[in-house]
Amino acid sequence: MFCQKCGTEVDSTRGFCVKCGARLASGAVESQPHKIVCPNCNTESGPSLFCYVCDAYLPSVSGGAKASLPSRFGAFLLDGLVFLTLLLIIISIVVSAGIDASSFGLEAFLIVFFGGGFGYSLLSLWLLARGQTPGKWLMDIRAVDKRNGSEPGLGRMLFRETLGKWVSGCFFGLGWFWAIWDRDAQAWHDKISRTVVLYRRAQSRKLLFLGFLLGALILSVGFARAVIIDARSMKAARAFRGNFTTEKAFAALFGNYDTSDQSSSVIVTEDNFDFSRHRGKLTLILDSPFSQGGVEKHLLVTATAIEGEDCHDCPAQIGAYVFAKLGRRWTPEIADKEVDQFGAFGHAFGIPDHGHPNGDEGSAQAVKFAPNVYGFSLTHSDGQQGIGGTFELFVAPVENHYQPVLSQGIEGDNGGACGPESANLFRHAVPCYGFKSTVRFLSSVHAGFFDIEVDQAGTEDSDQGIIPANNKKLYFFSGDKYEPTIQPI
């Protein structure tokens, strides 16, 4: 009998080849197989693509040697590391452009993600045409045509790296592990694309590989340190000493304060596809001091009117900021630039007048949502064509950020378009309706927040005409907002 791997004649009673150590149970034949002499080490090898002694690629010894499985796994990890490094580089550029790294928004995320993906794709396409990925290039290994060692081409490599590797990942990654026991170290994606992976020892890039790892590590640590220092320095820069005043707080947060109209000039980036930027005027609508855990704090609620947006359907941007007194310094603890949009004509409470620059049809007040949870509510009255209503928005801190937790209409009527005089406007007199609601916080608690009870009384319009609108709504906090249960009176 002859060993299927190296062609050596062996005793049929043995379980392993005495020369190469191959198992003979399924690797032995009665007749001597075709032998190939390895030009690299002059060893006779069996019908395999690689020499069993030196791992040389027999169809073309100059093409290289069989890549080890650890080197292939290392190349796979390096592919991800290269992509991460590109992201870190772009993030560093974004941070240097003046975007706050401690509070990345959608704009910065898209710039980083698509910028990193575009750069990685260009690099990968250039290397795939040579049978490599960024990780393979660093490990100095490449995929070649199994028949003659030539470059497989961009099309076949794209097929190998996409559909081929997806197939290998099926069945719990069995296709990847297949290379461990395969005679030619081929995973399923290698077999599908008819490729093998070679390693050129003569052109080893070990020093380059180690340098890349060291550089990536330094870059990662440096970026993390820069973000931490940047976040701390920005907080320190925004802190101020002495008595708490709106002027000091606005100057610390926004870098400017106009004492003539008690406002700050800010740049607003709209959350749309072109990330258009506009200048806006930010004013204070509520300053509520409170104590939390023995620490003095101030809750500031702001409204930003964007230049040029003064239509009826143009609300103001509502922001919420909390300053805490730590030692002798007032330090920003929460800075939510846009909690929600509220109001009309670019103002929080509707049409502004000389005495109320944020509008004269609403108000803001502090709200205690739980024994140690402080937020606020906003009300806004509005009407069109004789039909009016008042709306109330409740905002509370959830996971250290302010967000809307309840919004509802608390008053409504058609007093400007009903009664006998309405016959002059319509074909017939329109019946009047009107309702009002009273909001009360209860002592019962759900998910750490007080329950809310809303008693509504009056009438409302419906398909059946004017009907009673007497009901009681009980709201329970569900973890991120209040959920209603309706109990008719």
C-alpha positions as CSV (number, residue, x, y, z in Angstrom):
1,M,0.0,0.0,0.0
2,F,1.1,3.6,-0.6
3,C,0.4,6.7,1.4
4,Q,-2.1,8.9,-0.5
5,K,-0.4,12.1,0.8
6,C,3.4,11.5,0.2
7,G,3.3,8.3,-1.9
8,T,5.6,6.3,0.4
9,E,5.1,2.5,0.5
10,V,3.8,1.5,3.9
11,D,2.9,-1.6,5.8
12,S,-0.8,-2.3,5.4
13,T,-1.0,-3.2,9.2
14,R,0.1,0.3,10.2
15,G,-2.4,3.1,10.9
16,F,-0.1,6.0,10.0
17,C,2.5,6.7,7.4
18,V,6.1,6.4,8.8
19,K,7.3,9.3,6.6
20,C,4.7,12.0,6.8
21,G,2.5,10.8,9.7
22,A,-0.7,10.8,7.6
23,R,-3.6,8.6,8.8
24,L,-3.8,5.5,6.5
25,A,-7.4,4.4,7.2
26,S,-8.7,6.7,4.5
27,G,-5.4,7.9,3.0
28,A,-3.9,4.8,1.5
29,V,-4.2,3.3,-2.0
30,E,-3.2,-0.1,-3.5
31,S,-1.2,1.4,-6.3
32,Q,1.4,4.1,-6.1
33,P,-0.1,7.5,-6.8
34,H,1.3,10.1,-9.1
35,K,4.3,11.7,-7.5
36,I,5.5,15.3,-7.7
37,V,9.0,16.3,-6.7
38,C,9.0,19.6,-4.9
39,P,11.5,21.9,-6.6
40,N,12.0,23.8,-3.3
41,C,13.2,20.9,-1.1
42,N,13.5,18.0,-3.6
43,T,11.0,15.9,-1.6
44,E,8.6,13.6,-3.4
45,S,5.0,14.6,-2.7
46,G,1.6,13.0,-3.4
47,P,-1.3,14.4,-5.4
48,S,-1.6,17.6,-3.4
49,L,-1.2,21.3,-4.2
50,F,1.4,21.8,-1.5
51,C,4.6,20.0,-0.4
52,Y,4.0,18.1,2.8
53,V,7.5,19.0,4.0
54,C,7.9,22.8,3.2
55,D,4.3,23.7,2.3
56,A,5.6,25.1,-1.1
57,Y,2.9,25.6,-3.7
58,L,3.7,22.9,-6.2
59,P,2.0,24.3,-9.4
60,S,4.3,27.3,-9.1
61,V,6.9,27.2,-6.3
62,S,7.9,30.8,-7.0
63,G,4.3,31.8,-6.2
64,G,4.9,31.2,-2.4
65,A,3.9,28.7,0.2
66,K,0.7,27.6,1.9
67,A,-0.5,30.3,4.3
68,S,-1.0,29.0,7.8
69,L,-4.4,29.1,9.4
70,P,-3.3,31.5,12.2
71,S,-2.0,34.0,9.6
72,R,-5.3,33.8,7.7
73,F,-7.2,34.4,11.0
74,G,-4.9,37.2,11.8
75,A,-5.7,38.8,8.4
76,F,-9.4,38.5,9.1
77,L,-8.9,40.4,12.4
78,L,-6.8,43.0,10.7
79,D,-9.5,43.7,8.1
80,G,-11.7,44.9,11.0
81,L,-8.8,46.8,12.6
82,V,-8.0,48.7,9.4
83,F,-11.7,49.8,9.1
84,L,-11.7,50.8,12.8
85,T,-8.5,52.8,12.3
86,L,-10.0,54.6,9.3
87,L,-13.0,55.5,11.5
88,L,-10.8,56.8,14.3
89,I,-8.9,59.0,11.8
90,I,-12.1,60.5,10.4
91,I,-13.5,61.0,13.9
92,S,-10.3,62.9,14.8
93,I,-10.8,65.1,11.7
94,V,-14.4,65.7,12.7
95,V,-13.4,66.6,16.3
96,S,-10.7,69.0,15.0
97,A,-13.4,70.6,12.8
98,G,-15.2,71.7,16.0
99,I,-17.9,69.1,16.5
100,D,-18.3,68.1,20.1
101,A,-17.0,64.6,20.4
102,S,-18.8,64.0,23.6
103,S,-22.2,64.3,22.0
104,F,-22.1,63.1,18.4
105,G,-25.3,63.6,16.5
106,L,-26.6,62.2,13.3
107,E,-24.5,64.5,11.2
108,A,-21.2,63.4,12.7
109,F,-22.3,59.7,12.7
110,L,-23.1,59.8,9.0
111,I,-19.8,61.6,8.1
112,V,-17.8,59.0,10.1
113,F,-19.6,55.9,8.9
114,F,-19.9,56.7,5.2
115,G,-16.5,58.4,5.1
116,G,-14.8,55.3,6.7
117,G,-16.8,52.9,4.6
118,F,-16.0,54.8,1.3
119,G,-12.3,54.9,2.2
120,Y,-12.2,51.2,3.1
121,S,-14.1,50.3,0.0
122,L,-11.6,52.1,-2.3
123,L,-8.6,50.5,-0.5
124,S,-10.3,47.0,-0.6
125,L,-11.1,47.2,-4.3
126,W,-7.5,48.1,-5.2
127,L,-6.2,45.2,-3.2
128,L,-8.9,42.7,-4.3
129,A,-7.7,43.1,-7.8
130,R,-4.4,41.6,-6.6
131,G,-6.0,38.8,-4.6
132,Q,-5.7,40.6,-1.2
133,T,-7.7,42.4,1.4
134,P,-6.1,45.1,3.7
135,G,-5.5,42.4,6.3
136,K,-4.0,39.9,3.8
137,W,-1.7,42.6,2.5
138,L,-0.4,43.3,6.0
139,M,0.1,39.6,6.7
140,D,1.7,39.2,3.2
141,I,-0.7,36.5,2.1
142,R,-2.9,36.4,-1.0
143,A,-5.5,34.3,-2.7
144,V,-4.5,32.8,-6.1
145,D,-6.0,30.6,-8.7
146,K,-5.5,27.1,-7.5
147,R,-4.6,25.7,-10.9
148,N,-1.6,27.9,-11.8
149,G,-1.1,30.5,-9.0
150,S,-2.3,33.5,-11.1
151,E,-4.3,36.4,-9.8
152,P,-8.0,35.4,-9.6
153,G,-9.2,38.9,-10.8
154,L,-11.4,41.5,-9.2
155,G,-14.7,39.8,-10.1
156,R,-13.8,36.4,-8.6
157,M,-12.4,38.0,-5.5
158,L,-15.6,40.0,-5.0
159,F,-17.6,36.8,-5.3
160,R,-15.2,35.1,-2.9
161,E,-15.4,37.9,-0.2
162,T,-19.2,38.3,-0.4
163,L,-21.3,35.3,-1.4
164,G,-18.5,32.8,-0.8
165,K,-17.8,33.9,2.8
166,W,-21.6,34.1,3.4
167,V,-21.8,30.4,2.4
168,S,-18.9,29.6,4.7
169,G,-20.6,31.3,7.6
170,C,-23.7,29.1,7.2
171,F,-24.1,26.0,9.4
172,F,-22.4,27.6,12.4
173,G,-19.4,28.7,10.4
174,L,-18.6,25.1,9.3
175,G,-17.2,26.4,6.0
176,W,-14.6,28.4,7.8
177,F,-13.4,25.5,9.9
178,W,-13.3,23.2,6.8
179,A,-9.8,24.6,6.1
180,I,-8.5,22.9,9.2
181,W,-8.7,19.4,7.9
182,D,-8.9,20.1,4.1
183,R,-5.8,18.7,2.3
184,D,-5.2,22.0,0.5
185,A,-6.4,24.2,3.5
186,Q,-9.4,25.4,1.5
187,A,-12.4,26.8,3.2
188,W,-15.7,26.7,1.4
189,H,-15.3,30.2,-0.1
190,D,-11.9,29.0,-1.4
191,K,-13.5,26.0,-3.1
192,I,-16.4,28.0,-4.5
193,S,-14.0,30.6,-6.1
194,R,-11.3,27.9,-6.9
195,T,-8.6,29.7,-5.0
196,V,-5.9,28.9,-2.4
197,V,-4.2,31.2,0.0
198,L,-0.4,31.6,-0.2
199,Y,2.2,33.3,1.9
200,R,5.3,34.8,0.5
201,R,8.0,34.3,3.1
202,A,10.6,36.1,1.0
203,Q,8.6,39.3,1.2
204,S,7.4,39.1,4.7
205,R,5.9,42.3,6.1
206,K,6.2,41.3,9.8
207,L,7.8,44.6,10.7
208,L,5.2,46.5,8.8
209,F,2.5,44.4,10.5
210,L,3.8,45.1,13.9
211,G,4.2,48.8,13.1
212,F,0.6,49.0,11.9
213,L,-0.6,47.4,15.1
214,L,1.5,49.7,17.2
215,G,0.3,52.8,15.3
216,A,-3.4,51.7,15.5
217,L,-3.0,51.1,19.2
218,I,-1.3,54.6,19.7
219,L,-4.0,56.2,17.6
220,S,-6.9,54.5,19.5
221,V,-5.4,55.4,22.9
222,G,-4.7,58.9,21.8
223,F,-8.2,59.4,20.4
224,A,-9.8,58.0,23.6
225,R,-7.7,60.2,25.7
226,A,-8.5,63.2,23.5
227,V,-12.2,62.6,23.7
228,I,-12.0,62.3,27.5
229,I,-9.9,65.4,27.9
230,D,-12.0,67.3,25.4
231,A,-15.2,66.4,27.3
232,R,-13.6,67.4,30.6
233,S,-12.1,70.6,29.2
234,M,-15.4,71.6,27.6
235,K,-17.2,71.1,30.9
236,A,-14.5,73.0,32.7
237,A,-14.6,75.8,30.2
238,R,-18.4,76.1,30.6
239,A,-18.2,76.2,34.3
240,F,-18.2,79.6,36.2
241,R,-17.8,80.9,39.7
242,G,-19.9,83.2,41.8
243,N,-23.7,83.8,41.9
244,F,-25.7,82.0,39.3
245,T,-27.1,84.3,36.6
246,T,-28.6,83.8,33.2
247,E,-25.9,85.9,31.6
248,K,-23.1,83.8,33.0
249,A,-24.8,80.5,32.1
250,F,-25.6,81.6,28.5
251,A,-22.1,82.9,28.0
252,A,-20.6,79.7,29.3
253,L,-22.9,77.5,27.2
254,F,-23.1,79.4,23.9
255,G,-20.1,81.8,24.1
256,N,-22.2,85.0,23.8
257,Y,-25.0,86.9,25.5
258,D,-26.8,90.0,24.3
259,T,-27.9,92.0,27.4
260,S,-30.3,94.2,25.3
261,D,-32.7,91.4,24.5
262,Q,-31.4,88.8,27.0
263,S,-30.5,86.2,24.3
264,S,-27.7,84.3,22.7
265,S,-26.9,83.8,19.1
266,V,-26.6,80.2,18.1
267,I,-26.2,78.1,14.9
268,V,-29.0,75.5,14.4
269,T,-28.3,72.4,12.3
270,E,-31.6,71.0,11.0
271,D,-32.0,67.2,11.0
272,N,-32.6,66.8,7.3
273,F,-30.7,65.3,4.4
274,D,-28.6,68.3,3.7
275,F,-27.9,69.2,7.3
276,S,-28.7,72.9,6.6
277,R,-27.4,75.3,9.2
278,H,-29.2,78.5,10.2
279,R,-28.7,81.3,12.7
280,G,-31.1,81.4,15.6
281,K,-31.9,83.5,18.6
282,L,-32.0,81.6,21.9
283,T,-33.9,83.0,24.9
284,L,-34.7,81.8,28.4
285,I,-38.3,80.8,29.2
286,L,-37.7,79.2,32.6
287,D,-35.0,79.3,35.3
288,S,-35.9,76.9,38.1
289,P,-33.5,76.4,41.1
290,F,-33.8,73.1,43.0
291,S,-31.8,70.9,45.3
292,Q,-31.0,67.3,44.4
293,G,-29.0,65.0,46.8
294,G,-27.9,68.0,48.7
295,V,-26.5,69.8,45.6
296,E,-27.8,73.1,44.5
297,K,-28.9,73.1,40.8
298,H,-30.6,75.2,38.2
299,L,-32.8,74.0,35.4
300,L,-32.8,76.3,32.4
301,V,-35.4,75.9,29.7
302,T,-34.7,77.8,26.4
303,A,-36.5,78.5,23.2
304,T,-34.7,79.1,19.9
305,A,-36.3,81.0,17.1
306,I,-34.7,80.3,13.7
307,E,-34.2,83.3,11.4
308,G,-36.8,83.3,8.6
309,E,-39.1,80.7,10.2
310,D,-42.0,82.9,11.4
311,C,-45.0,81.1,10.0
312,H,-47.9,79.7,11.9
313,D,-46.5,76.1,11.6
314,C,-43.0,77.1,12.6
315,P,-42.4,76.0,16.2
316,A,-39.4,77.0,18.4
317,Q,-36.7,74.5,19.4
318,I,-36.9,73.8,23.1
319,G,-33.7,73.1,25.0
320,A,-33.0,72.0,28.6
321,Y,-29.8,72.6,30.6
322,V,-29.0,71.7,34.2
323,F,-26.1,73.4,36.1
324,A,-24.9,71.9,39.4
325,K,-22.8,73.8,42.0
326,L,-19.7,71.6,42.7
327,G,-17.6,73.3,45.2
328,R,-17.4,77.0,44.1
329,R,-18.1,76.4,40.5
330,W,-21.4,76.1,38.6
331,T,-20.8,73.2,36.1
332,P,-23.2,72.0,33.3
333,E,-24.5,68.6,34.2
334,I,-27.1,68.1,31.4
335,A,-27.1,70.0,28.0
336,D,-29.9,68.9,25.7
337,K,-29.9,71.4,22.8
338,E,-33.2,70.2,21.3
339,V,-35.7,68.4,23.5
340,D,-38.7,69.0,21.3
341,Q,-40.3,71.6,19.1
342,F,-43.2,73.7,20.5
343,G,-45.2,76.8,19.8
344,A,-45.8,78.8,16.6
345,F,-44.3,81.6,14.6
346,G,-40.8,80.6,15.7
347,H,-41.6,81.2,19.3
348,A,-42.5,78.9,22.2
349,F,-45.8,80.5,23.1
350,G,-47.1,81.8,19.8
351,I,-47.2,85.4,18.6
352,P,-44.6,87.6,20.4
353,D,-45.4,91.0,21.7
354,H,-43.1,93.7,23.1
355,G,-43.3,92.4,26.7
356,H,-43.1,88.7,25.9
357,P,-40.4,87.9,23.2
358,N,-41.3,84.2,23.4
359,G,-45.0,84.8,22.8
360,D,-48.0,85.8,24.9
361,E,-50.2,82.7,24.5
362,G,-48.6,80.2,26.9
363,S,-46.3,79.6,29.9
364,A,-43.6,77.4,31.3
365,Q,-43.4,76.1,34.8
366,A,-41.3,73.6,36.9
367,V,-42.7,70.2,37.6
368,K,-41.8,67.6,40.2
369,F,-42.3,64.2,38.6
370,A,-41.0,62.2,41.6
371,P,-39.4,62.8,45.0
372,N,-36.1,63.5,43.4
373,V,-37.0,64.1,39.7
374,Y,-37.5,67.6,38.4
375,G,-38.7,68.7,34.9
376,F,-41.0,71.2,33.4
377,S,-44.2,71.7,31.4
378,L,-45.1,74.1,28.6
379,T,-48.5,75.3,27.6
380,H,-49.5,77.0,24.3
381,S,-52.9,78.4,23.3
382,D,-53.7,78.6,19.6
383,G,-56.7,79.0,17.4
384,Q,-57.9,79.3,13.8
385,Q,-61.2,80.3,12.3
386,G,-62.9,80.7,15.7
387,I,-61.8,77.3,17.0
388,G,-59.2,77.4,19.8
389,G,-57.3,75.0,22.0
390,T,-54.6,74.9,24.7
391,F,-51.9,72.2,24.6
392,E,-49.6,71.1,27.4
393,L,-46.2,69.4,27.0
394,F,-44.6,67.6,30.0
395,V,-40.8,67.1,29.8
396,A,-38.8,65.0,32.3
397,P,-35.3,63.7,32.7
398,V,-35.1,60.0,31.6
399,E,-31.6,58.3,31.7
400,N,-29.9,61.7,32.3
401,H,-31.5,63.4,29.3
402,Y,-34.7,65.5,29.0
403,Q,-37.4,64.2,26.8
404,P,-41.2,64.6,26.3
405,V,-43.2,62.2,28.5
406,L,-46.8,63.5,28.0
407,S,-48.5,65.8,25.5
408,Q,-52.2,66.5,25.4
409,G,-54.9,69.1,24.7
410,I,-56.2,70.5,28.0
411,E,-58.7,73.1,26.7
412,G,-60.8,73.5,23.6
413,D,-63.8,75.4,22.3
414,N,-65.4,76.9,19.2
415,G,-66.5,80.1,20.9
416,G,-65.4,82.2,18.0
417,A,-67.5,80.3,15.4
418,C,-70.7,79.2,17.1
419,G,-74.1,80.4,18.3
420,P,-76.7,82.5,16.5
421,E,-74.1,84.8,15.0
422,S,-72.4,81.9,13.2
423,A,-75.4,81.7,10.8
424,N,-73.9,84.8,9.1
425,L,-70.8,82.7,8.3
426,F,-72.4,79.3,7.7
427,R,-75.7,78.2,6.3
428,H,-77.0,77.5,9.7
429,A,-76.2,78.3,13.3
430,V,-73.4,76.1,14.7
431,P,-73.8,74.8,18.3
432,C,-71.2,75.7,20.8
433,Y,-68.9,73.3,22.7
434,G,-66.1,73.7,25.1
435,F,-64.1,71.6,27.6
436,K,-61.4,72.1,30.2
437,S,-59.0,69.8,32.0
438,T,-57.4,69.8,35.4
439,V,-54.1,68.1,35.8
440,R,-53.1,66.6,39.2
441,F,-50.1,64.6,40.3
442,L,-51.0,61.7,42.6
443,S,-48.9,60.2,45.4
444,S,-49.0,56.7,43.8
445,V,-45.8,55.8,41.8
446,H,-45.1,53.7,38.8
447,A,-41.5,53.2,37.4
448,G,-40.3,55.8,39.9
449,F,-42.6,58.6,38.7
450,F,-45.8,60.0,40.2
451,D,-49.1,59.0,38.5
452,I,-51.0,61.8,36.7
453,E,-54.8,62.3,36.8
454,V,-56.5,64.5,34.3
455,D,-60.1,65.4,34.9
456,Q,-61.9,66.7,31.9
457,A,-65.4,68.4,31.9
458,G,-67.5,70.0,29.3
459,T,-68.6,69.1,25.8
460,E,-67.0,68.3,22.5
461,D,-67.8,67.9,18.8
462,S,-68.3,64.5,17.3
463,D,-69.9,62.7,14.3
464,Q,-73.1,62.4,16.5
465,G,-73.0,66.2,17.2
466,I,-72.2,67.9,20.5
467,I,-71.7,65.3,23.3
468,P,-70.5,65.3,26.9
469,A,-66.8,65.2,27.3
470,N,-66.7,64.3,31.0
471,N,-64.0,61.7,31.7
472,K,-61.0,61.0,33.9
473,K,-57.7,60.0,32.5
474,L,-55.2,58.2,34.7
475,Y,-51.6,58.1,33.4
476,F,-48.9,55.6,34.5
477,F,-45.2,56.1,33.7
478,S,-44.0,53.2,31.6
479,G,-40.3,53.8,31.7
480,D,-39.9,56.4,29.0
481,K,-43.4,58.1,28.8
482,Y,-46.8,58.2,30.4
483,E,-49.4,55.7,29.2
484,P,-53.2,56.5,29.7
485,T,-56.1,54.6,31.0
486,I,-59.6,56.2,30.6
487,Q,-62.2,56.1,33.3
488,P,-65.5,57.8,32.4
489,I,-67.1,59.9,35.1
